[in-house]
C-alpha cells in the first residue's frame, strides 16, 4: 500500500474524511486528483433536522428529538425503549423483554431512519465502515473465541440491540476525549439499512461532532475475523486505511464512487 501511495502521489488524509459535511469512507486524496479529495457537502446537522421537521411535521420531529436527546444522555432509559424495540423487531432477536412503544413513537423512528438512510445512500454503495472502542474489561466480559475448520478462528461479541459506533476510527481508538490509554477496537462494515440515526442529522445542540456518532441496529451476538478486532496500541492510520479500502472492495471502486457522487451534486 505505501508503495502504491508513493507511486501515485497519494497523501493520507485525517479528520476531514469523517466530518458530517464531508462524510465518506474514502481515506485518501491525490495531488494528481486521480482520487478526489473533496466531496460535495451535506448541510449542517441542524439544517438537516429542520428539513426533516418541515417534511414530516413538528409533532414527529419533537418525538425524534426526545429519543435522540435521551440517547445522548443515556442510551438505556424509558425514552430510548422505542429504539431497542425496533432494533429487536428488525433483527428478530428478542433477547430483551421490552414494553411495546406507542404507535406514534414507532412511526417517528421509522421516518427518521429512512431520512438518515436516504442521505447516506447518496455517498455510499449500501455499506459503511464503522468503529467501536471498548475497554479491555468490557471486551473480556462480552467476547469469546471459537475455532472453525473452514473459517478459522473468530471472536464473538455480545452486543446490545442498539449501539453507538463512529465513522472515525481515531475516535474509537482514543476513547472518550483521550481519557483511555488503551482499548479494543471493533471495526465492521454495516449495511446502511442498519443505521437508525447519525450525527449528520442530530439537532445542533445535541451534536457531538467529536464522536461522529452513528446509532445502529445489530444482532445481540456478532462474529468478527481477527483483522476486525485490534488493540488501540496497534492502530496505524495507513494500515487501517488499507484495510478499509480492501473492505470496501479496493481503491478503484472507491475512486469511481467518489467521482460518481461529485457528478451527482455538481
N, C-alpha and C positions, 0 to 999 in steps of 0.2 A: 504493500500500500504506500509506504513512504517513497519508494522509487517512482510509483505511478504519479504521486502528487508532485514530485520534483520534476519529472519529465514533462508534465502537463501544466507546470507553473500554477499549481493549485495551492491555495493557502487555507489551512483550517480556520474556522471562524467560531467564536464562542458567543454566548448570550443572545445576540440578535436573532439567532436561529429559533429562539423559543419564546420570544415576546408575543403578546396577544396580537400585536399589529403585524408582525412578520412571520406568524406561525407556520412552521413547516418541519418536516423530518429530513430535509436535505442538509447535510452538515458541512458542505464545502462551497467555496466560491472560487472563481478563477479570474486572474487578471486578464486572461485571454477571452474571458466571457464565454468559454465553452460550457461552463456551468454558471447559471445565473446567480448572482449574489444578492439580488434584491427582488422580493416578491411583492406584488401589489398588496396594500394594507387592508386589514379589517378596520371598521370603525372602532373607536374605543368601546370598552365593555359597557359603559353606561349608556352609550348611544344604541348599542345592540339590544340592551334590555328595554330601552324606550321603544324601539321598533317592535319588539315582541309585545309590549303593552298596547301599542297602537293597533297591532294586528289582531290580538285576541281579547282585548278589553282590560280595564283596570282591576276588575274582580279576580280574573285569572292571574294577572301579574302580582297582585297582593298576596295571593296564596303561594305563588312561587317564591316571592320574596321571603315569606315566613319560613319555608323549609330550607331555603338556601342560607338565610341568616342563622337558623338553628344549627345547620350543618357546620357552619364556620365556628360556632361557639362550642359545640359538642356534637359529634356525629351520632351519638346514641341517646336519643331522647324521644319524647312523645311526638314532637313536631316532625321529626325525620322518619317516623314509623312508616309513612307512605312510601319513602324511597326503598326501605328494606322490603316492604310488602311487594312492591312492583318488581324488584330485582328477583325475589324468590319465585314470583309468578312466572316471569320471563325465562328464568333458568330452570324452573321446575325442580328446585332443590329446597324442600320445605324443612329446613333444619331448625328454624326458629318459629315458635308459636306466636304469631303476630296478630294484633287486632286489625280487622278489616277497616281501611280508611273510608272516609266519606267519598261519594262519587265525584264531587267537585274537586277534591284533592287529587284523585287519580287522573282526572281529566287534565288538570293543570300540569302535573308531572309529565304526562304523555305529550302534551303540546310543547312544553319546554324541551323535552328530549328530542322531539322532531326538529324543533327550531335549531338546536345545537348541532344536530347531525347534518342538517342541510348546509350549514356554514362550513363544517369540517369536510364535507364531500367536495366542496369547491377546491380544496387543497390536496386531497389525498385520493388514492385509488379505492379506498374502502378499508384500509388498515392504518393504524397509527402506533408508533412506538412510545411506550410509557414506562416510567421507572418508579420504584417504591423502595425507600430505605427503611430498614427495621433494625432495632437493636439486636445485638448478639443474644441477649437474654430472651427476647421475644421470638427470635428465629429458632432458638433451641427448643422453646416450648411448643412451637407450632409446626415444625418441619420434621420430616423423617425421610430416609433414603430407601429406595427399593431397586433391586437389580433385575434386569430382564435380559434373557439370552439374545433376543432380536434387537431391542432398542438400547441396550446398555443401562447404565446407572442413571436413575432420575431422582430428583428431590421433589417430594410432595409437600405442599404448604397449605395449611388450613387458613382460609380467608374468611372474612365477613362477606355477606351478600353484596354490600356496597362499601367501597373504599375510595380513599383519595390517592391518586397517583399523580406524577408530574411528567410533563413533556420534556423537562430539562434534567438530564442525568446528573448534573452537578448539584442540583437541589437534593436529589436522593442521596448522593454521596456525602454531602456536607451536613445533612441533618437540619434541625431547626435552628436557623440563624447561627450556624457554625459551632453550636454547643457540643455536639457529639464528635468525639475524636475518631471513632471507628464504628462501622456497622456493616450489615449485609445489604446488598443492593439487588433487588429483583428487577429484571428487565424483560419486557414481554411485548409482543405485537398483539394489539387489540383490534377487533373489527369495530368500525365506527358505530355500528348498531348497538354496541355495549356501553356507549357513553351516554350518561344521563344528563350531565351538565359540565361546563368547563369555565375557566377563568375568562374566556373571551366574551362571555355573556353575563357574568356576575354584575349586579349593580355596583357602581363605583365605590361606594362606601363600604362594601364587603370584599372588594377585590384584593386579594393578597398576591400582588404581582411577583413577589419573590418566589412564591411556591409554584406558580404556573400550573395550577391545580386542575385535575380532571376528576370528576366523580363517576366511577364506573361500576357496572354490574358484573358479577362473576360467580362461578360456582364456589361452594364453600371449600372445595379442595381442588387444587390445580397442580399439575406436574410441570417441572422445569428441567431442561437439559443443564448439564454442568456449565455451559457458557452463558446461561441465563441467570445464574446466581454468582455474584462476585463479591469480594471484600472491598470495602471503600478504600482500603490501604493499597489495593492492587489496581485501582481505577487509573486509566490513562486516556486522555482525551482523544488522541489519534487512534488508538486501538479500539476505543468504543465507537468512534465514527466508522471505522472499517467494519466492525461488527454490525452496526446499524444499517449501513449500506447493503451488506450482504442479506440481512433480514428483509430488507425491502426490495430484494431482487437485483441489487447491484447499482453501480453509479450510472450506467446507461439509462436505466429505467427512471431513476430519479431526475436525471437531466431532462429527459423527454417530458416527464410530468411537470417539472417546473416551467419549462417553456410553454407547455400547453396551458398552464394557469396564467402565465403572463399574457398570452394571446387573448385569453378569455376576458381579461379585465382591462385591456388597453385598446 
